[in-house]
Amino acid sequence: MKKSLVGYVLGWVLVVIGAMLALPMIVAFVYGENDYLYFGIIAVCCLLSGLIITRFKPKNPQMYPREGFIACALTWILMSVVGCLPFYVSGQIPHFADALFESISGFTTTGATILGTDRQIEDLSKSMLFWRSFTNWAGGMGILVFLLAVITPLSGQSNMHLMKAESPGPVVSKLIPKLRGTAGLLYIIYAVMTAIEFFMLLFGGMNWFEAVTLSFSTAGTGGFSVRNEGLMAYEGHYYWQAVVTAFMFLFAVNFSAYYLIIAKKFKQVFKIEEIRGYYIMYFAAVIAIVINLWVEGGNDWSLFEICHHTAFQVATYASSTGFASCDFDLWPEFSKAVLLVVAFVGACAGSTGGGLKVSRVIILTKTAIREFGKSIHPNSVKTVKMDGKVVKDETIRSVSVYFSLFIFIFIISVLSVSVDGMDFETNFTAVLATLNNMGPGLRLVGPTKNFFEYSDFSKYVLMFDMLAGRLELLPILFLFDPSCWKSK
């Protein structure tokens, strides 16, 4: 492995993180908080360290898949550790494991939190709350994608290896010929959609601080809120919750669809099989839960309120955002089961959402149907197609491997956190919530609870799950392969 090349990328990452820390520092100045000192010192240390490291540019900047995976994994670990320092050094989250959990949850856009039991979310300063939500936004599209959009530290296929390692989904492709242009276009779409949500919330009467932090968390499908009750604190503000519902739904769609809309290729958008599958899953889940809640009754909601909260909760689970407009842990078992199925599938590839991804589920389903058909007709030649194109065997193999690893890590993680003695439903949904980057689970980690009661050991297991889920498993797993660390 070219360690100098990986170190060079990490140097640029430190520069980017140092620059990002200037934003909460400005917020601290605006609100007259002393926290600007913590943000400022950490920012200066990051900038100086990064600038020194990047002065030593590798002689051979060509990066291969191995370096791409390792650089990606170390990038996310590095920014998570740096990101937790303001919480920890300021004493606002005094336990390091808790501060790191909050930082990893933010950057991986999981939305799981340890706040709310020992320490309330509102106890954090405005600048810390801003930083907490901003980590959702920064992690949504990815730090390396931002790096590729702003600067070009490497050459050749190196940038593609980095983008493939960080971007969600079984296939990563360029929207336009130049990869740097693709990264820039993705961030422009991302920023514009975030700004639109921000102004829509302002138009509805929300104050600027909550509007910007809520927009950050929605865009990154991260689910961090500045209120201890989350979006349940906005009970009765149906407009605000409706805006968030719409944007959670939109940010879970493959961003290539928005490029096609910009290019006025409207017909091609609806030809994308994954997007059709996402729409079908979402509306089928909404209809099923609405009928179940209406038949079961017992919550004094009108039909409008049932539809409103159902649309919100399905959107938050489909996009893996993690917001809650009500305590859905009190819903009938069938409704909760539908939500968990939606959470397993998750969002579209190429979006900011988590989960297995709709495209993988479609490929797995079609592969199973093909194998079933071949078992009956061994001599038949059947192919798996998506959007009218044959899916390569390499892609099918990678999807199958991903699913196998996902199930393996899921089982090991559930067994590991079970040592804390919590009930099975709590442990099962806690692992599902972190590995799928979706935020709250059920029972003791439900929408009105948090992850504080877990031991440090279990929290580190769940932190690993958050990182593994955000990076599509392989980059994190490569860190444990000794052969990846051998120098060429």
C-alpha positions as CSV (number, residue, x, y, z in Angstrom):
1,M,0.0,0.0,0.0
2,K,1.2,3.5,-0.8
3,K,1.1,4.9,2.7
4,S,2.4,8.3,1.6
5,L,-0.5,8.6,-0.8
6,V,-3.1,7.7,1.8
7,G,-1.4,10.2,4.2
8,Y,-1.6,12.9,1.5
9,V,-5.4,12.4,1.1
10,L,-5.8,12.6,4.9
11,G,-3.8,15.8,4.9
12,W,-6.4,17.4,2.6
13,V,-9.2,16.0,4.7
14,L,-7.7,17.8,7.8
15,V,-7.7,21.0,5.8
16,V,-11.3,20.6,4.8
17,I,-12.4,19.8,8.4
18,G,-10.4,22.8,9.7
19,A,-12.3,25.0,7.3
20,M,-15.6,23.5,8.3
21,L,-15.0,24.2,12.0
22,A,-15.0,28.0,11.1
23,L,-18.8,27.8,10.7
24,P,-19.7,26.9,14.3
25,M,-17.1,29.3,15.4
26,I,-19.0,32.1,13.7
27,V,-22.3,30.9,15.2
28,A,-20.5,31.1,18.7
29,F,-19.6,34.7,18.0
30,V,-23.1,35.6,16.9
31,Y,-24.6,34.1,20.1
32,G,-21.8,35.4,22.4
33,E,-20.6,32.0,23.4
34,N,-17.1,31.1,24.5
35,D,-17.1,27.9,22.5
36,Y,-15.5,29.8,19.6
37,L,-12.2,29.1,21.5
38,Y,-12.6,25.3,21.3
39,F,-13.6,25.4,17.6
40,G,-10.8,27.9,16.8
41,I,-8.0,25.9,18.5
42,I,-9.1,22.7,16.9
43,A,-9.5,24.3,13.5
44,V,-6.1,25.9,13.6
45,C,-4.5,22.5,14.6
46,C,-6.3,20.8,11.7
47,L,-5.3,23.4,9.2
48,L,-1.7,23.5,10.2
49,S,-1.3,19.7,10.3
50,G,-3.1,19.3,7.0
51,L,-1.1,22.0,5.2
52,I,2.2,20.5,6.5
53,I,1.2,17.0,5.3
54,T,0.0,18.1,1.9
55,R,3.4,19.8,1.2
56,F,4.8,16.2,0.8
57,K,3.0,15.2,-2.4
58,P,3.7,11.6,-3.5
59,K,5.9,11.1,-6.5
60,N,3.4,8.6,-7.9
61,P,-0.2,10.0,-7.3
62,Q,-1.8,7.0,-9.0
63,M,-4.2,5.3,-6.5
64,Y,-5.5,1.7,-6.8
65,P,-8.7,0.2,-5.2
66,R,-6.8,-0.9,-2.1
67,E,-5.5,2.6,-1.3
68,G,-9.0,4.0,-2.2
69,F,-10.8,1.8,0.4
70,I,-8.2,2.4,3.1
71,A,-8.1,6.2,2.5
72,C,-11.9,6.3,2.6
73,A,-12.1,4.3,5.9
74,L,-9.4,6.3,7.6
75,T,-10.9,9.6,6.4
76,W,-14.2,8.8,8.1
77,I,-12.5,7.7,11.3
78,L,-10.3,10.8,11.3
79,M,-13.1,13.3,10.8
80,S,-15.2,11.5,13.4
81,V,-12.5,11.8,16.0
82,V,-11.8,15.4,15.2
83,G,-15.6,16.1,15.1
84,C,-16.1,14.8,18.6
85,L,-13.3,17.0,20.1
86,P,-15.5,20.2,20.4
87,F,-18.1,18.2,22.4
88,Y,-15.5,16.6,24.6
89,V,-13.0,19.4,25.2
90,S,-15.8,21.9,26.0
91,G,-17.2,19.4,28.6
92,Q,-20.7,19.5,27.0
93,I,-20.4,15.8,26.4
94,P,-17.8,14.9,29.1
95,H,-17.4,11.2,28.4
96,F,-15.2,10.5,25.3
97,A,-17.1,7.4,24.1
98,D,-20.4,9.4,24.2
99,A,-18.8,12.3,22.3
100,L,-17.4,10.0,19.7
101,F,-20.7,8.2,19.4
102,E,-22.5,11.5,18.7
103,S,-19.8,12.5,16.2
104,I,-19.9,9.2,14.3
105,S,-23.7,9.2,14.3
106,G,-23.6,12.8,12.9
107,F,-21.1,12.2,10.1
108,T,-22.6,8.8,9.1
109,T,-26.0,10.5,9.1
110,T,-27.4,7.9,11.5
111,G,-29.1,10.2,13.9
112,A,-28.8,7.9,16.9
113,T,-27.9,9.8,20.0
114,I,-26.8,9.4,23.6
115,L,-28.4,12.8,24.6
116,G,-31.7,13.0,26.4
117,T,-31.1,11.0,29.6
118,D,-28.0,12.2,31.4
119,R,-27.8,15.3,29.4
120,Q,-30.6,17.0,27.4
121,I,-30.1,18.2,23.8
122,E,-31.1,21.7,24.7
123,D,-28.2,21.7,27.3
124,L,-25.8,22.1,24.4
125,S,-24.8,25.6,23.3
126,K,-26.1,27.0,20.0
127,S,-22.7,26.6,18.3
128,M,-22.5,22.9,19.4
129,L,-26.0,22.2,18.2
130,F,-25.1,23.9,14.9
131,W,-22.0,21.7,14.6
132,R,-23.9,18.6,15.5
133,S,-26.4,19.2,12.7
134,F,-23.7,20.3,10.2
135,T,-22.0,17.0,10.6
136,N,-25.2,15.5,9.2
137,W,-25.0,17.7,6.2
138,A,-21.2,17.2,5.7
139,G,-21.6,13.4,5.9
140,G,-24.6,13.2,3.7
141,M,-22.9,13.7,0.4
142,G,-19.4,12.8,1.7
143,I,-16.2,14.5,2.6
144,L,-14.2,12.9,-0.2
145,V,-16.9,13.9,-2.8
146,F,-16.5,17.4,-1.6
147,L,-12.7,17.1,-1.8
148,L,-13.0,16.0,-5.4
149,A,-15.4,18.8,-6.2
150,V,-13.2,21.6,-4.8
151,I,-9.6,20.4,-5.5
152,T,-8.0,17.6,-7.5
153,P,-5.2,16.2,-5.3
154,L,-4.8,13.1,-7.4
155,S,-4.9,12.1,-11.0
156,G,-6.1,9.3,-13.4
157,Q,-8.5,6.7,-12.0
158,S,-7.5,7.7,-8.4
159,N,-10.4,10.0,-7.9
160,M,-12.8,7.3,-9.2
161,H,-11.5,4.8,-6.6
162,L,-12.1,7.3,-3.8
163,M,-15.6,8.1,-5.0
164,K,-16.5,4.4,-5.4
165,A,-15.3,3.7,-1.9
166,E,-17.4,6.5,-0.4
167,S,-20.5,6.6,-2.6
168,P,-23.5,4.4,-1.7
169,G,-24.9,1.8,-4.1
170,P,-23.7,-1.2,-6.2
171,V,-22.6,1.0,-9.1
172,V,-21.0,4.4,-9.3
173,S,-21.0,6.3,-12.6
174,K,-20.1,9.7,-13.8
175,L,-23.0,12.1,-14.7
176,I,-20.7,14.1,-17.0
177,P,-17.4,13.1,-18.6
178,K,-15.1,14.6,-15.9
179,L,-15.3,13.1,-12.5
180,R,-14.5,16.4,-10.8
181,G,-17.4,18.0,-12.7
182,T,-19.7,15.2,-11.5
183,A,-18.7,15.7,-7.9
184,G,-19.2,19.4,-8.2
185,L,-22.6,19.0,-9.8
186,L,-23.7,16.6,-7.0
187,Y,-22.8,19.2,-4.4
188,I,-24.6,22.0,-6.3
189,I,-27.8,19.9,-6.4
190,Y,-27.3,19.0,-2.8
191,A,-26.8,22.6,-1.7
192,V,-29.6,24.1,-3.8
193,M,-32.1,21.5,-2.4
194,T,-31.0,22.3,1.1
195,A,-31.4,26.0,0.5
196,I,-34.9,25.5,-0.9
197,E,-36.0,23.6,2.2
198,F,-34.4,26.3,4.5
199,F,-36.4,29.0,2.8
200,M,-39.6,27.0,2.8
201,L,-39.3,26.5,6.6
202,L,-38.6,30.2,7.1
203,F,-41.7,31.0,5.0
204,G,-43.7,28.8,7.4
205,G,-42.5,30.9,10.4
206,M,-39.7,28.9,11.8
207,N,-36.7,30.8,13.2
208,W,-33.5,30.9,11.1
209,F,-31.5,28.7,13.5
210,E,-33.9,25.9,13.7
211,A,-34.6,26.2,9.9
212,V,-30.9,25.9,9.0
213,T,-30.1,23.1,11.4
214,L,-33.3,21.1,10.4
215,S,-32.4,21.6,6.7
216,F,-28.9,20.3,7.3
217,S,-30.2,17.2,9.1
218,T,-32.9,16.5,6.5
219,A,-30.6,17.0,3.5
220,G,-28.0,14.6,5.0
221,T,-30.9,12.3,6.0
222,G,-29.3,12.4,9.5
223,G,-32.1,13.2,11.8
224,F,-30.4,15.4,14.4
225,S,-32.7,17.9,16.0
226,V,-32.0,20.9,18.3
227,R,-35.0,19.8,20.4
228,N,-35.0,16.9,22.9
229,E,-38.3,15.8,21.6
230,G,-37.2,16.0,18.0
231,L,-39.9,16.9,15.5
232,M,-42.5,15.8,18.1
233,A,-41.8,19.2,19.6
234,Y,-43.5,20.7,16.5
235,E,-46.8,19.0,17.2
236,G,-49.6,20.8,15.4
237,H,-47.1,22.5,13.0
238,Y,-48.2,20.3,10.1
239,Y,-46.7,22.6,7.5
240,W,-43.2,22.3,9.0
241,Q,-43.5,18.5,9.3
242,A,-44.9,18.2,5.7
243,V,-42.0,20.2,4.3
244,V,-39.6,17.8,6.1
245,T,-41.5,14.8,4.9
246,A,-41.3,16.0,1.3
247,F,-37.5,16.6,1.5
248,M,-36.8,13.4,3.3
249,F,-38.5,11.6,0.4
250,L,-36.6,13.7,-2.2
251,F,-33.2,13.3,-0.7
252,A,-33.6,9.5,-0.7
253,V,-33.9,9.5,-4.5
254,N,-30.9,8.8,-6.7
255,F,-29.3,12.2,-7.5
256,S,-28.9,11.1,-11.1
257,A,-32.6,11.7,-11.5
258,Y,-32.2,15.4,-10.6
259,Y,-29.4,15.6,-13.2
260,L,-31.8,14.2,-15.8
261,I,-34.4,16.7,-14.8
262,I,-31.9,19.6,-15.1
263,A,-31.0,18.2,-18.5
264,K,-34.7,18.1,-19.4
265,K,-34.7,14.4,-19.9
266,F,-37.9,13.9,-18.0
267,K,-39.0,10.6,-19.7
268,Q,-35.7,8.9,-18.6
269,V,-36.4,9.7,-15.0
270,F,-39.4,7.4,-14.9
271,K,-37.6,4.7,-16.8
272,I,-35.2,4.2,-13.9
273,E,-36.4,1.0,-12.3
274,E,-34.9,1.8,-8.9
275,I,-36.9,5.0,-8.6
276,R,-40.1,3.3,-9.6
277,G,-39.4,0.6,-7.0
278,Y,-38.8,3.3,-4.4
279,Y,-42.1,5.0,-5.2
280,I,-44.0,1.7,-5.0
281,M,-42.4,0.7,-1.7
282,Y,-43.1,4.1,-0.1
283,F,-46.8,4.4,-1.2
284,A,-47.5,0.7,-0.5
285,A,-46.1,1.1,3.0
286,V,-48.1,4.3,3.6
287,I,-51.4,2.7,2.5
288,A,-50.8,-0.5,4.6
289,I,-50.0,1.5,7.7
290,V,-52.9,4.0,7.3
291,I,-55.4,1.1,6.9
292,N,-53.9,-0.7,9.9
293,L,-54.0,2.5,12.1
294,W,-57.5,3.3,10.9
295,V,-58.8,-0.2,11.7
296,E,-57.0,-0.6,15.0
297,G,-57.9,2.9,16.2
298,G,-57.1,3.8,19.8
299,N,-55.2,7.0,19.2
300,D,-58.0,9.6,18.7
301,W,-56.4,10.8,15.4
302,S,-58.4,12.0,12.5
303,L,-57.9,10.4,9.0
304,F,-55.8,13.5,8.1
305,E,-53.5,13.0,11.1
306,I,-53.1,9.3,10.4
307,C,-52.1,10.0,6.8
308,H,-49.8,12.9,7.9
309,H,-47.9,11.0,10.6
310,T,-47.8,7.8,8.5
311,A,-46.3,9.6,5.4
312,F,-43.8,11.2,7.8
313,Q,-42.7,8.0,9.5
314,V,-42.4,6.0,6.3
315,A,-40.4,8.8,4.7
316,T,-38.1,8.9,7.7
317,Y,-37.5,5.1,7.7
318,A,-37.2,4.8,3.9
319,S,-34.7,7.7,3.8
320,S,-33.0,6.5,7.0
321,T,-33.3,10.0,8.4
322,G,-34.5,9.1,11.9
323,F,-36.9,12.0,12.7
324,A,-40.1,11.2,14.5
325,S,-43.3,13.2,14.4
326,C,-45.0,10.9,17.0
327,D,-44.1,7.9,19.2
328,F,-44.5,5.2,16.6
329,D,-43.3,2.7,19.1
330,L,-46.9,2.7,20.3
331,W,-48.3,1.7,16.9
332,P,-49.8,-1.7,16.2
333,E,-47.2,-4.5,15.6
334,F,-48.1,-4.8,11.9
335,S,-47.4,-1.1,11.4
336,K,-44.0,-1.3,13.2
337,A,-43.2,-4.5,11.1
338,V,-43.9,-2.5,7.9
339,L,-41.6,0.2,9.0
340,L,-38.8,-2.3,9.8
341,V,-39.1,-3.8,6.3
342,V,-38.9,-0.3,4.8
343,A,-35.9,0.4,7.0
344,F,-34.1,-2.8,5.8
345,V,-34.6,-1.8,2.1
346,G,-33.8,1.9,2.6
347,A,-33.2,4.5,0.0
348,C,-32.0,4.6,-3.6
349,A,-28.3,4.2,-4.5
350,G,-26.6,7.5,-5.2
351,S,-28.7,9.3,-2.6
352,T,-27.9,10.5,0.9
353,G,-30.1,7.7,2.5
354,G,-29.0,4.4,4.0
355,G,-30.2,0.9,4.0
356,L,-29.5,-2.0,1.7
357,K,-30.6,0.3,-1.2
358,V,-33.6,-0.4,-3.5
359,S,-31.4,-1.3,-6.4
360,R,-29.7,-4.1,-4.4
361,V,-33.0,-5.5,-3.4
362,I,-34.2,-5.5,-7.0
363,I,-31.1,-7.2,-8.2
364,L,-31.2,-9.8,-5.4
365,T,-34.9,-10.5,-6.2
366,K,-34.3,-10.8,-9.9
367,T,-31.3,-13.0,-9.3
368,A,-33.3,-15.3,-7.1
369,I,-36.0,-15.6,-9.8
370,R,-33.4,-16.3,-12.4
371,E,-31.8,-19.1,-10.3
372,F,-35.3,-20.5,-9.6
373,G,-36.0,-20.6,-13.3
374,K,-32.7,-22.2,-14.1
375,S,-33.3,-24.9,-11.5
376,I,-36.4,-25.9,-13.4
377,H,-34.9,-25.4,-16.9
378,P,-31.2,-26.0,-16.5
379,N,-30.4,-25.4,-20.2
380,S,-32.1,-22.0,-20.4
381,V,-30.1,-18.8,-20.7
382,K,-31.5,-16.1,-18.4
383,T,-30.1,-12.7,-17.7
384,V,-30.8,-10.1,-15.0
385,K,-31.7,-6.8,-16.4
386,M,-32.3,-3.3,-14.9
387,D,-33.5,-0.3,-16.9
388,G,-33.4,-2.6,-20.0
389,K,-29.7,-3.3,-19.6
390,V,-28.1,-6.6,-18.6
391,V,-26.6,-6.4,-15.1
392,K,-23.0,-7.6,-15.2
393,D,-22.1,-10.8,-13.3
394,E,-19.5,-8.7,-11.4
395,T,-22.3,-6.5,-10.1
396,I,-24.5,-9.4,-9.1
397,R,-21.6,-11.0,-7.3
398,S,-20.8,-7.8,-5.4
399,V,-24.4,-7.4,-4.4
400,S,-24.6,-11.0,-3.1
401,V,-21.3,-10.5,-1.2
402,Y,-22.6,-7.3,0.3
403,F,-25.8,-8.9,1.5
404,S,-23.9,-11.9,3.0
405,L,-21.5,-9.6,4.8
406,F,-24.4,-7.4,6.0
407,I,-26.2,-10.4,7.5
408,F,-23.0,-11.6,9.1
409,I,-22.2,-8.3,10.7
410,F,-25.8,-7.9,11.8
411,I,-25.8,-11.2,13.6
412,I,-22.4,-10.7,15.3
413,S,-23.4,-7.2,16.4
414,V,-26.7,-8.3,17.9
415,L,-24.9,-11.0,19.8
416,S,-22.3,-8.5,21.0
417,V,-24.6,-5.9,22.3
418,S,-26.8,-8.5,24.0
419,V,-24.1,-8.8,26.8
420,D,-25.7,-5.6,28.3
421,G,-28.8,-7.6,29.1
422,M,-31.4,-5.5,27.2
423,D,-34.4,-7.2,25.5
424,F,-34.1,-8.7,22.1
425,E,-36.3,-6.1,20.3
426,T,-34.2,-3.3,21.7
427,N,-30.9,-4.9,20.6
428,F,-32.2,-6.1,17.2
429,T,-33.5,-2.6,16.3
430,A,-30.5,-0.8,17.8
431,V,-28.2,-2.7,15.4
432,L,-30.6,-2.3,12.5
433,A,-30.8,1.5,13.3
434,T,-27.0,1.9,13.3
435,L,-26.0,-0.5,10.5
436,N,-28.7,1.0,8.3
437,N,-27.9,4.6,9.5
438,M,-31.5,5.2,10.3
439,G,-31.4,6.6,13.9
440,P,-34.1,5.4,16.4
441,G,-35.1,1.8,16.8
442,L,-37.9,0.4,19.1
443,R,-38.5,0.0,22.8
444,L,-35.4,1.3,24.8
445,V,-33.9,2.9,21.7
446,G,-37.3,4.1,20.4
447,P,-38.2,7.6,19.2
448,T,-38.6,8.9,22.8
449,K,-35.5,7.1,24.1
450,N,-31.8,7.1,23.2
451,F,-28.6,4.9,23.3
452,F,-27.2,6.3,26.5
453,E,-27.9,3.1,28.6
454,Y,-25.6,0.9,26.5
455,S,-22.1,0.1,27.9
456,D,-19.0,1.6,26.3
457,F,-18.3,-1.8,24.7
458,S,-21.7,-1.9,23.0
459,K,-21.4,1.7,22.0
460,Y,-18.2,1.0,20.2
461,V,-19.8,-2.0,18.5
462,L,-22.7,0.3,17.3
463,M,-20.1,2.9,16.2
464,F,-18.4,0.3,14.1
465,D,-21.9,-0.5,12.6
466,M,-22.5,3.1,11.8
467,L,-19.2,3.5,9.9
468,A,-19.6,0.1,8.2
469,G,-23.1,0.9,7.1
470,R,-22.3,4.4,5.8
471,L,-19.2,3.1,3.8
472,E,-21.0,0.0,2.4
473,L,-19.0,-2.4,4.6
474,L,-15.9,-3.1,2.5
475,P,-13.7,0.0,3.3
476,I,-14.0,-0.6,7.1
477,L,-13.5,-4.4,6.8
478,F,-10.3,-3.8,4.7
479,L,-8.7,-2.2,7.7
480,F,-8.7,-5.6,9.4
481,D,-6.9,-7.3,6.5
482,P,-3.1,-7.3,7.1
483,S,-2.3,-7.7,3.4
484,C,-3.8,-4.3,2.8
485,W,-1.2,-2.6,4.9
486,K,1.8,-4.2,3.1
487,S,3.9,-1.7,1.2
488,K,4.5,-2.2,-2.4
